[in-house]
Amino acid sequence: MDRTSSLINNPRFRGLFYQVALILVVGWIGYDIYSNALDNLRRLNLVPGDGFLDRTAGFGIIQSLIDYSEASSYRRALFVGLINTLLVAVLGIVFATLLGFLIGIARLSRNWLIAKIAAAYVEIFRNTPLLLQIFFWYFAVLRSVPDMRSKWSLFGIAHLNIGGVYLPRPVFGPDAGLIGIALLGGVAVSIIVSSWAASRREELGRPPRVWPVHLALIVGLPVLVFFLVGRPISFSMPVFNETGPLLRRGFERGSGLVVIPELVGLLLALTIYTAAYIAEIVRAGIRAVSHGQTEAASSLGLRPGQTLRLVVVPQAMRVIIPPLTNQFLNLTKNSSLAVAIAYPDLVSVGGTVLNQTGRAVEIVGVWMAVYLGLSVLTSIIMNAFNRRVALVER
């Protein structure tokens, strides 16, 4: 009796007991849901599995970065949707980060007009629903541009009409891979140089000036290889027919690179919306740095731009990165709103597959697994970057 009483009164034992009991209850609930769903599917003659993914899709996709046709399988269609989702997520993260940092720093400007414009930007776009912004850019802006038989041009290179944005399309020769190898090699050496600079920072009392080295490695080296191997990359320009029958006027198929308006509208909305939140994160991170750091930098003769770049921002990054990671995750998940304007992302393509096959459980499972995987991968990358920043500061 005394032994039993001592076990019950032991906080460690009680905690372990409650955790095991909770795991068992959750496991039982999960198994019950799974077995009921399995019985209901069998009752409808829908045996769970991925065999249906090898059937012919039979529908077209307006944007595909890989080979795809109506004769392709459902599996291929979902893969096309996944690549389109990754395209929006990666481009959105890059553009939103650049714009967010710019707006966040502008909010701290001593120029009254610049600070107020940045503040108005943040308040307007942060407090407007994202779906409404997607509708605005797609229906109100991109649907009011010229029709297919006319265009707006920018420097004779970029063109815009209701069919999308027309840009020069790169054509890669057999030696183009050497440029990619040079770029990867430049990035690898640049990382080594950054590590060396971090180790020399304490010895020199200031961070070494290595940005010219980064510029030479990441930009100069690929450009040098480009000319040495005989310019293996050329460009196919968009060809616009202004004469001839009315129905044949417009851009020729296969000429140039076409960015569909659905991608442009979605990317604009995600970038501008997320940048408003990133701007506030950047502003808070910079404010978190002690004003004494700025005064010390000024006493050493650093100009305001150098103080911001070399002293304030590096210290603010430890405050900025954790909430910035959340915004990257939100942007990736918010890209699923593309279904509202028929951009062929994973959710939109998966919805078509679901309607044709009736495989709701499998398709929803694919959606959840993909977005969970993308979120976990983004978190791992940003956490590794955060640890690197913390290590450099030490």
TORKOL-4160 file (C-alpha; in steps of 0.2 Angstrom, whole numbers, padded with zeros to 4 digits, m for minus):
394
<pt num="1" X="0000" Y="0000" Z="0000"/>
<pt num="2" X="0014" Y="0012" Z="0004"/>
<pt num="3" X="0023" Y="0008" Z="m0012"/>
<pt num="4" X="0007" Y="0011" Z="m0022"/>
<pt num="5" X="0004" Y="0027" Z="m0013"/>
<pt num="6" X="0022" Y="0033" Z="m0016"/>
<pt num="7" X="0020" Y="0030" Z="m0034"/>
<pt num="8" X="0004" Y="0040" Z="m0035"/>
<pt num="9" X="0012" Y="0054" Z="m0026"/>
<pt num="10" X="0027" Y="0054" Z="m0037"/>
<pt num="11" X="0026" Y="0069" Z="m0049"/>
<pt num="12" X="0037" Y="0060" Z="m0062"/>
<pt num="13" X="0027" Y="0044" Z="m0062"/>
<pt num="14" X="0010" Y="0054" Z="m0063"/>
<pt num="15" X="0017" Y="0064" Z="m0078"/>
<pt num="16" X="0023" Y="0049" Z="m0087"/>
<pt num="17" X="0006" Y="0040" Z="m0084"/>
<pt num="18" X="m0004" Y="0054" Z="m0091"/>
<pt num="19" X="0007" Y="0056" Z="m0106"/>
<pt num="20" X="0005" Y="0037" Z="m0110"/>
<pt num="21" X="m0013" Y="0038" Z="m0107"/>
<pt num="22" X="m0015" Y="0053" Z="m0119"/>
<pt num="23" X="m0005" Y="0044" Z="m0132"/>
<pt num="24" X="m0016" Y="0029" Z="m0131"/>
<pt num="25" X="m0032" Y="0039" Z="m0132"/>
<pt num="26" X="m0026" Y="0049" Z="m0147"/>
<pt num="27" X="m0020" Y="0034" Z="m0156"/>
<pt num="28" X="m0037" Y="0025" Z="m0153"/>
<pt num="29" X="m0046" Y="0040" Z="m0160"/>
<pt num="30" X="m0035" Y="0041" Z="m0175"/>
<pt num="31" X="m0037" Y="0022" Z="m0178"/>
<pt num="32" X="m0056" Y="0024" Z="m0176"/>
<pt num="33" X="m0057" Y="0038" Z="m0189"/>
<pt num="34" X="m0046" Y="0028" Z="m0201"/>
<pt num="35" X="m0056" Y="0012" Z="m0200"/>
<pt num="36" X="m0072" Y="0021" Z="m0202"/>
<pt num="37" X="m0066" Y="0031" Z="m0217"/>
<pt num="38" X="m0059" Y="0014" Z="m0224"/>
<pt num="39" X="m0076" Y="0006" Z="m0222"/>
<pt num="40" X="m0085" Y="0020" Z="m0230"/>
<pt num="41" X="m0074" Y="0020" Z="m0245"/>
<pt num="42" X="m0076" Y="0001" Z="m0247"/>
<pt num="43" X="m0095" Y="0003" Z="m0246"/>
<pt num="44" X="m0093" Y="0016" Z="m0261"/>
<pt num="45" X="m0082" Y="0004" Z="m0271"/>
<pt num="46" X="m0067" Y="0015" Z="m0269"/>
<pt num="47" X="m0052" Y="0005" Z="m0263"/>
<pt num="48" X="m0039" Y="0017" Z="m0256"/>
<pt num="49" X="m0023" Y="0018" Z="m0266"/>
<pt num="50" X="m0013" Y="0027" Z="m0279"/>
<pt num="51" X="m0017" Y="0017" Z="m0294"/>
<pt num="52" X="m0028" Y="0030" Z="m0301"/>
<pt num="53" X="m0014" Y="0042" Z="m0303"/>
<pt num="54" X="m0007" Y="0032" Z="m0318"/>
<pt num="55" X="m0023" Y="0035" Z="m0328"/>
<pt num="56" X="m0024" Y="0047" Z="m0342"/>
<pt num="57" X="m0028" Y="0065" Z="m0336"/>
<pt num="58" X="m0037" Y="0071" Z="m0351"/>
<pt num="59" X="m0036" Y="0089" Z="m0347"/>
<pt num="60" X="m0024" Y="0103" Z="m0352"/>
<pt num="61" X="m0014" Y="0115" Z="m0340"/>
<pt num="62" X="m0011" Y="0132" Z="m0346"/>
<pt num="63" X="0006" Y="0133" Z="m0338"/>
<pt num="64" X="0019" Y="0119" Z="m0337"/>
<pt num="65" X="0037" Y="0120" Z="m0334"/>
<pt num="66" X="0040" Y="0102" Z="m0339"/>
<pt num="67" X="0033" Y="0091" Z="m0353"/>
<pt num="68" X="0014" Y="0089" Z="m0351"/>
<pt num="69" X="m0001" Y="0085" Z="m0363"/>
<pt num="70" X="m0018" Y="0079" Z="m0361"/>
<pt num="71" X="m0012" Y="0061" Z="m0363"/>
<pt num="72" X="m0001" Y="0062" Z="m0348"/>
<pt num="73" X="m0006" Y="0054" Z="m0331"/>
<pt num="74" X="m0014" Y="0061" Z="m0316"/>
<pt num="75" X="0003" Y="0059" Z="m0307"/>
<pt num="76" X="0011" Y="0070" Z="m0320"/>
<pt num="77" X="m0003" Y="0083" Z="m0319"/>
<pt num="78" X="0000" Y="0084" Z="m0300"/>
<pt num="79" X="0018" Y="0085" Z="m0302"/>
<pt num="80" X="0016" Y="0100" Z="m0314"/>
<pt num="81" X="0005" Y="0108" Z="m0301"/>
<pt num="82" X="0018" Y="0105" Z="m0287"/>
<pt num="83" X="0031" Y="0114" Z="m0298"/>
<pt num="84" X="0020" Y="0129" Z="m0301"/>
<pt num="85" X="0017" Y="0130" Z="m0283"/>
<pt num="86" X="0036" Y="0130" Z="m0280"/>
<pt num="87" X="0038" Y="0143" Z="m0293"/>
<pt num="88" X="0026" Y="0155" Z="m0285"/>
<pt num="89" X="0033" Y="0152" Z="m0267"/>
<pt num="90" X="0051" Y="0154" Z="m0272"/>
<pt num="91" X="0048" Y="0170" Z="m0282"/>
<pt num="92" X="0036" Y="0177" Z="m0269"/>
<pt num="93" X="0049" Y="0174" Z="m0255"/>
<pt num="94" X="0063" Y="0183" Z="m0264"/>
<pt num="95" X="0053" Y="0198" Z="m0270"/>
<pt num="96" X="0043" Y="0200" Z="m0254"/>
<pt num="97" X="0059" Y="0199" Z="m0244"/>
<pt num="98" X="0068" Y="0212" Z="m0255"/>
<pt num="99" X="0052" Y="0224" Z="m0255"/>
<pt num="100" X="0049" Y="0221" Z="m0236"/>
<pt num="101" X="0067" Y="0226" Z="m0231"/>
<pt num="102" X="0066" Y="0241" Z="m0242"/>
<pt num="103" X="0049" Y="0247" Z="m0235"/>
<pt num="104" X="0055" Y="0243" Z="m0217"/>
<pt num="105" X="0070" Y="0253" Z="m0218"/>
<pt num="106" X="0060" Y="0267" Z="m0227"/>
<pt num="107" X="0049" Y="0268" Z="m0212"/>
<pt num="108" X="0064" Y="0273" Z="m0201"/>
<pt num="109" X="0069" Y="0286" Z="m0214"/>
<pt num="110" X="0072" Y="0304" Z="m0207"/>
<pt num="111" X="0063" Y="0310" Z="m0223"/>
<pt num="112" X="0045" Y="0314" Z="m0217"/>
<pt num="113" X="0038" Y="0310" Z="m0235"/>
<pt num="114" X="0047" Y="0293" Z="m0237"/>
<pt num="115" X="0042" Y="0287" Z="m0219"/>
<pt num="116" X="0024" Y="0292" Z="m0222"/>
<pt num="117" X="0023" Y="0284" Z="m0239"/>
<pt num="118" X="0030" Y="0268" Z="m0231"/>
<pt num="119" X="0019" Y="0268" Z="m0217"/>
<pt num="120" X="0004" Y="0271" Z="m0228"/>
<pt num="121" X="0009" Y="0256" Z="m0238"/>
<pt num="122" X="0010" Y="0245" Z="m0223"/>
<pt num="123" X="m0007" Y="0250" Z="m0216"/>
<pt num="124" X="m0016" Y="0248" Z="m0233"/>
<pt num="125" X="m0009" Y="0232" Z="m0239"/>
<pt num="126" X="m0008" Y="0223" Z="m0221"/>
<pt num="127" X="m0026" Y="0227" Z="m0217"/>
<pt num="128" X="m0033" Y="0222" Z="m0234"/>
<pt num="129" X="m0038" Y="0203" Z="m0236"/>
<pt num="130" X="m0026" Y="0194" Z="m0247"/>
<pt num="131" X="m0040" Y="0186" Z="m0258"/>
<pt num="132" X="m0047" Y="0204" Z="m0261"/>
<pt num="133" X="m0029" Y="0209" Z="m0267"/>
<pt num="134" X="m0028" Y="0194" Z="m0279"/>
<pt num="135" X="m0045" Y="0199" Z="m0286"/>
<pt num="136" X="m0039" Y="0217" Z="m0288"/>
<pt num="137" X="m0023" Y="0213" Z="m0297"/>
<pt num="138" X="m0031" Y="0200" Z="m0308"/>
<pt num="139" X="m0048" Y="0207" Z="m0313"/>
<pt num="140" X="m0046" Y="0226" Z="m0310"/>
<pt num="141" X="m0028" Y="0228" Z="m0317"/>
<pt num="142" X="m0023" Y="0214" Z="m0328"/>
<pt num="143" X="m0040" Y="0213" Z="m0337"/>
<pt num="144" X="m0039" Y="0232" Z="m0341"/>
<pt num="145" X="m0023" Y="0230" Z="m0352"/>
<pt num="146" X="m0024" Y="0229" Z="m0371"/>
<pt num="147" X="m0031" Y="0214" Z="m0380"/>
<pt num="148" X="m0022" Y="0201" Z="m0389"/>
<pt num="149" X="m0020" Y="0212" Z="m0405"/>
<pt num="150" X="m0011" Y="0226" Z="m0397"/>
<pt num="151" X="0002" Y="0228" Z="m0383"/>
<pt num="152" X="0011" Y="0240" Z="m0371"/>
<pt num="153" X="0030" Y="0239" Z="m0372"/>
<pt num="154" X="0044" Y="0243" Z="m0360"/>
<pt num="155" X="0060" Y="0248" Z="m0369"/>
<pt num="156" X="0055" Y="0236" Z="m0383"/>
<pt num="157" X="0060" Y="0221" Z="m0372"/>
<pt num="158" X="0045" Y="0218" Z="m0361"/>
<pt num="159" X="0027" Y="0218" Z="m0368"/>
<pt num="160" X="0010" Y="0217" Z="m0359"/>
<pt num="161" X="m0007" Y="0213" Z="m0365"/>
<pt num="162" X="m0022" Y="0202" Z="m0359"/>
<pt num="163" X="m0012" Y="0187" Z="m0364"/>
<pt num="164" X="0001" Y="0190" Z="m0351"/>
<pt num="165" X="0019" Y="0197" Z="m0350"/>
<pt num="166" X="0030" Y="0193" Z="m0365"/>
<pt num="167" X="0049" Y="0193" Z="m0362"/>
<pt num="168" X="0064" Y="0186" Z="m0371"/>
<pt num="169" X="0066" Y="0168" Z="m0369"/>
<pt num="170" X="0083" Y="0161" Z="m0366"/>
<pt num="171" X="0089" Y="0147" Z="m0377"/>
<pt num="172" X="0103" Y="0136" Z="m0370"/>
<pt num="173" X="0117" Y="0129" Z="m0380"/>
<pt num="174" X="0127" Y="0113" Z="m0377"/>
<pt num="175" X="0140" Y="0122" Z="m0366"/>
<pt num="176" X="0127" Y="0132" Z="m0355"/>
<pt num="177" X="0129" Y="0120" Z="m0341"/>
<pt num="178" X="0147" Y="0127" Z="m0338"/>
<pt num="179" X="0139" Y="0143" Z="m0333"/>
<pt num="180" X="0129" Y="0134" Z="m0320"/>
<pt num="181" X="0144" Y="0125" Z="m0314"/>
<pt num="182" X="0153" Y="0142" Z="m0313"/>
<pt num="183" X="0139" Y="0150" Z="m0303"/>
<pt num="184" X="0138" Y="0135" Z="m0290"/>
<pt num="185" X="0157" Y="0136" Z="m0288"/>
<pt num="186" X="0156" Y="0154" Z="m0285"/>
<pt num="187" X="0143" Y="0152" Z="m0272"/>
<pt num="188" X="0153" Y="0139" Z="m0263"/>
<pt num="189" X="0169" Y="0149" Z="m0263"/>
<pt num="190" X="0159" Y="0164" Z="m0257"/>
<pt num="191" X="0152" Y="0154" Z="m0242"/>
<pt num="192" X="0170" Y="0149" Z="m0238"/>
<pt num="193" X="0175" Y="0168" Z="m0239"/>
<pt num="194" X="0161" Y="0173" Z="m0228"/>
<pt num="195" X="0167" Y="0160" Z="m0215"/>
<pt num="196" X="0184" Y="0167" Z="m0216"/>
<pt num="197" X="0178" Y="0185" Z="m0214"/>
<pt num="198" X="0168" Y="0180" Z="m0199"/>
<pt num="199" X="0184" Y="0172" Z="m0191"/>
<pt num="200" X="0194" Y="0188" Z="m0194"/>
<pt num="201" X="0181" Y="0200" Z="m0188"/>
<pt num="202" X="0186" Y="0199" Z="m0170"/>
<pt num="203" X="0204" Y="0200" Z="m0174"/>
<pt num="204" X="0202" Y="0216" Z="m0185"/>
<pt num="205" X="0189" Y="0224" Z="m0174"/>
<pt num="206" X="0178" Y="0226" Z="m0189"/>
<pt num="207" X="0170" Y="0215" Z="m0203"/>
<pt num="208" X="0182" Y="0213" Z="m0217"/>
<pt num="209" X="0177" Y="0221" Z="m0234"/>
<pt num="210" X="0173" Y="0205" Z="m0244"/>
<pt num="211" X="0158" Y="0211" Z="m0254"/>
<pt num="212" X="0169" Y="0214" Z="m0270"/>
<pt num="213" X="0175" Y="0196" Z="m0269"/>
<pt num="214" X="0157" Y="0190" Z="m0268"/>
<pt num="215" X="0152" Y="0201" Z="m0283"/>
<pt num="216" X="0167" Y="0194" Z="m0293"/>
<pt num="217" X="0163" Y="0176" Z="m0288"/>
<pt num="218" X="0144" Y="0175" Z="m0290"/>
<pt num="219" X="0142" Y="0188" Z="m0305"/>
<pt num="220" X="0160" Y="0190" Z="m0313"/>
<pt num="221" X="0164" Y="0172" Z="m0314"/>
<pt num="222" X="0149" Y="0166" Z="m0323"/>
<pt num="223" X="0150" Y="0181" Z="m0335"/>
<pt num="224" X="0168" Y="0177" Z="m0339"/>
<pt num="225" X="0164" Y="0159" Z="m0342"/>
<pt num="226" X="0149" Y="0165" Z="m0353"/>
<pt num="227" X="0162" Y="0174" Z="m0365"/>
<pt num="228" X="0175" Y="0161" Z="m0364"/>
<pt num="229" X="0164" Y="0147" Z="m0370"/>
<pt num="230" X="0157" Y="0157" Z="m0385"/>
<pt num="231" X="0141" Y="0164" Z="m0378"/>
<pt num="232" X="0131" Y="0147" Z="m0376"/>
<pt num="233" X="0115" Y="0157" Z="m0371"/>
<pt num="234" X="0105" Y="0166" Z="m0384"/>
<pt num="235" X="0088" Y="0174" Z="m0383"/>
<pt num="236" X="0072" Y="0172" Z="m0393"/>
<pt num="237" X="0063" Y="0188" Z="m0394"/>
<pt num="238" X="0044" Y="0190" Z="m0394"/>
<pt num="239" X="0038" Y="0193" Z="m0412"/>
<pt num="240" X="0022" Y="0204" Z="m0414"/>
<pt num="241" X="0012" Y="0204" Z="m0430"/>
<pt num="242" X="0005" Y="0221" Z="m0433"/>
<pt num="243" X="m0001" Y="0219" Z="m0451"/>
<pt num="244" X="m0011" Y="0206" Z="m0460"/>
<pt num="245" X="m0028" Y="0199" Z="m0456"/>
<pt num="246" X="m0036" Y="0205" Z="m0440"/>
<pt num="247" X="m0037" Y="0187" Z="m0433"/>
<pt num="248" X="m0018" Y="0184" Z="m0436"/>
<pt num="249" X="m0012" Y="0200" Z="m0427"/>
<pt num="250" X="m0003" Y="0198" Z="m0411"/>
<pt num="251" X="0012" Y="0188" Z="m0404"/>
<pt num="252" X="0017" Y="0173" Z="m0413"/>
<pt num="253" X="0017" Y="0156" Z="m0404"/>
<pt num="254" X="0033" Y="0150" Z="m0399"/>
<pt num="255" X="0042" Y="0167" Z="m0399"/>
<pt num="256" X="0048" Y="0174" Z="m0383"/>
<pt num="257" X="0043" Y="0169" Z="m0365"/>
<pt num="258" X="0025" Y="0171" Z="m0360"/>
<pt num="259" X="0021" Y="0174" Z="m0341"/>
<pt num="260" X="0003" Y="0170" Z="m0340"/>
<pt num="261" X="m0008" Y="0184" Z="m0331"/>
<pt num="262" X="m0014" Y="0172" Z="m0318"/>
<pt num="263" X="0005" Y="0170" Z="m0312"/>
<pt num="264" X="0008" Y="0189" Z="m0313"/>
<pt num="265" X="m0008" Y="0193" Z="m0303"/>
<pt num="266" X="m0005" Y="0180" Z="m0289"/>
<pt num="267" X="0014" Y="0185" Z="m0288"/>
<pt num="268" X="0010" Y="0203" Z="m0286"/>
<pt num="269" X="m0003" Y="0200" Z="m0273"/>
<pt num="270" X="0008" Y="0188" Z="m0263"/>
<pt num="271" X="0023" Y="0199" Z="m0264"/>
<pt num="272" X="0015" Y="0216" Z="m0259"/>
<pt num="273" X="0004" Y="0208" Z="m0245"/>
<pt num="274" X="0018" Y="0198" Z="m0237"/>
<pt num="275" X="0031" Y="0213" Z="m0239"/>
<pt num="276" X="0019" Y="0223" Z="m0228"/>
<pt num="277" X="0022" Y="0211" Z="m0214"/>
<pt num="278" X="0040" Y="0209" Z="m0217"/>
<pt num="279" X="0042" Y="0228" Z="m0217"/>
<pt num="280" X="0036" Y="0228" Z="m0199"/>
<pt num="281" X="0047" Y="0214" Z="m0194"/>
<pt num="282" X="0062" Y="0223" Z="m0201"/>
<pt num="283" X="0057" Y="0239" Z="m0193"/>
<pt num="284" X="0055" Y="0230" Z="m0176"/>
<pt num="285" X="0072" Y="0221" Z="m0178"/>
<pt num="286" X="0081" Y="0237" Z="m0182"/>
<pt num="287" X="0073" Y="0246" Z="m0167"/>
<pt num="288" X="0079" Y="0232" Z="m0156"/>
<pt num="289" X="0097" Y="0236" Z="m0159"/>
<pt num="290" X="0103" Y="0248" Z="m0145"/>
<pt num="291" X="0105" Y="0266" Z="m0150"/>
<pt num="292" X="0123" Y="0265" Z="m0143"/>
<pt num="293" X="0128" Y="0254" Z="m0157"/>
<pt num="294" X="0124" Y="0268" Z="m0170"/>
<pt num="295" X="0133" Y="0281" Z="m0159"/>
<pt num="296" X="0148" Y="0270" Z="m0158"/>
<pt num="297" X="0148" Y="0267" Z="m0177"/>
<pt num="298" X="0146" Y="0286" Z="m0180"/>
<pt num="299" X="0161" Y="0290" Z="m0168"/>
<pt num="300" X="0172" Y="0278" Z="m0178"/>
<pt num="301" X="0168" Y="0288" Z="m0194"/>
<pt num="302" X="0156" Y="0277" Z="m0202"/>
<pt num="303" X="0143" Y="0285" Z="m0214"/>
<pt num="304" X="0124" Y="0281" Z="m0210"/>
<pt num="305" X="0123" Y="0269" Z="m0224"/>
<pt num="306" X="0138" Y="0259" Z="m0218"/>
<pt num="307" X="0132" Y="0260" Z="m0201"/>
<pt num="308" X="0115" Y="0252" Z="m0206"/>
<pt num="309" X="0123" Y="0239" Z="m0217"/>
<pt num="310" X="0138" Y="0234" Z="m0206"/>
<pt num="311" X="0132" Y="0237" Z="m0188"/>
<pt num="312" X="0113" Y="0238" Z="m0187"/>
<pt num="313" X="0106" Y="0225" Z="m0199"/>
<pt num="314" X="0118" Y="0211" Z="m0194"/>
<pt num="315" X="0113" Y="0213" Z="m0176"/>
<pt num="316" X="0095" Y="0215" Z="m0180"/>
<pt num="317" X="0095" Y="0199" Z="m0190"/>
<pt num="318" X="0094" Y="0188" Z="m0174"/>
<pt num="319" X="0077" Y="0197" Z="m0170"/>
<pt num="320" X="0071" Y="0197" Z="m0188"/>
<pt num="321" X="0074" Y="0179" Z="m0194"/>
<pt num="322" X="0061" Y="0170" Z="m0182"/>
<pt num="323" X="0046" Y="0180" Z="m0187"/>
<pt num="324" X="0052" Y="0181" Z="m0205"/>
<pt num="325" X="0052" Y="0162" Z="m0206"/>
<pt num="326" X="0033" Y="0163" Z="m0201"/>
<pt num="327" X="0030" Y="0175" Z="m0215"/>
<pt num="328" X="0039" Y="0163" Z="m0228"/>
<pt num="329" X="0028" Y="0149" Z="m0222"/>
<pt num="330" X="0012" Y="0160" Z="m0223"/>
<pt num="331" X="0017" Y="0165" Z="m0241"/>
<pt num="332" X="0019" Y="0147" Z="m0246"/>
<pt num="333" X="0002" Y="0141" Z="m0239"/>
<pt num="334" X="m0007" Y="0157" Z="m0245"/>
<pt num="335" X="m0001" Y="0152" Z="m0263"/>
<pt num="336" X="m0016" Y="0140" Z="m0262"/>
<pt num="337" X="m0028" Y="0154" Z="m0265"/>
<pt num="338" X="m0022" Y="0153" Z="m0283"/>
<pt num="339" X="m0037" Y="0142" Z="m0286"/>
<pt num="340" X="m0048" Y="0158" Z="m0285"/>
<pt num="341" X="m0041" Y="0164" Z="m0302"/>
<pt num="342" X="m0037" Y="0147" Z="m0310"/>
<pt num="343" X="m0019" Y="0148" Z="m0308"/>
<pt num="344" X="m0013" Y="0129" Z="m0310"/>
<pt num="345" X="m0005" Y="0126" Z="m0294"/>
<pt num="346" X="m0006" Y="0110" Z="m0284"/>
<pt num="347" X="m0023" Y="0114" Z="m0276"/>
<pt num="348" X="m0031" Y="0119" Z="m0293"/>
<pt num="349" X="m0024" Y="0104" Z="m0303"/>
<pt num="350" X="m0028" Y="0093" Z="m0288"/>
<pt num="351" X="m0046" Y="0099" Z="m0288"/>
<pt num="352" X="m0048" Y="0095" Z="m0306"/>
<pt num="353" X="m0041" Y="0077" Z="m0303"/>
<pt num="354" X="m0053" Y="0075" Z="m0288"/>
<pt num="355" X="m0068" Y="0080" Z="m0298"/>
<pt num="356" X="m0064" Y="0068" Z="m0311"/>
<pt num="357" X="m0059" Y="0053" Z="m0300"/>
<pt num="358" X="m0069" Y="0056" Z="m0284"/>
<pt num="359" X="m0053" Y="0052" Z="m0274"/>
<pt num="360" X="m0055" Y="0065" Z="m0261"/>
<pt num="361" X="m0046" Y="0056" Z="m0247"/>
<pt num="362" X="m0030" Y="0053" Z="m0258"/>
<pt num="363" X="m0030" Y="0071" Z="m0265"/>
<pt num="364" X="m0032" Y="0080" Z="m0249"/>
<pt num="365" X="m0019" Y="0069" Z="m0242"/>
<pt num="366" X="m0007" Y="0074" Z="m0256"/>
<pt num="367" X="m0011" Y="0092" Z="m0252"/>
<pt num="368" X="m0008" Y="0091" Z="m0234"/>
<pt num="369" X="0008" Y="0081" Z="m0236"/>
<pt num="370" X="0015" Y="0093" Z="m0249"/>
<pt num="371" X="0012" Y="0109" Z="m0239"/>
<pt num="372" X="0018" Y="0101" Z="m0223"/>
<pt num="373" X="0034" Y="0095" Z="m0232"/>
<pt num="374" X="0037" Y="0113" Z="m0239"/>
<pt num="375" X="0034" Y="0121" Z="m0222"/>
<pt num="376" X="0046" Y="0109" Z="m0213"/>
<pt num="377" X="0059" Y="0111" Z="m0226"/>
<pt num="378" X="0058" Y="0130" Z="m0225"/>
<pt num="379" X="0059" Y="0129" Z="m0206"/>
<pt num="380" X="0074" Y="0118" Z="m0207"/>
<pt num="381" X="0083" Y="0130" Z="m0219"/>
<pt num="382" X="0079" Y="0146" Z="m0209"/>
<pt num="383" X="0083" Y="0138" Z="m0193"/>
<pt num="384" X="0100" Y="0133" Z="m0200"/>
<pt num="385" X="0102" Y="0151" Z="m0206"/>
<pt num="386" X="0097" Y="0158" Z="m0189"/>
<pt num="387" X="0110" Y="0147" Z="m0180"/>
<pt num="388" X="0124" Y="0153" Z="m0193"/>
<pt num="389" X="0119" Y="0171" Z="m0189"/>
<pt num="390" X="0120" Y="0168" Z="m0170"/>
<pt num="391" X="0137" Y="0159" Z="m0172"/>
<pt num="392" X="0144" Y="0174" Z="m0183"/>
<pt num="393" X="0139" Y="0186" Z="m0169"/>
<pt num="394" X="0148" Y="0177" Z="m0156"/>
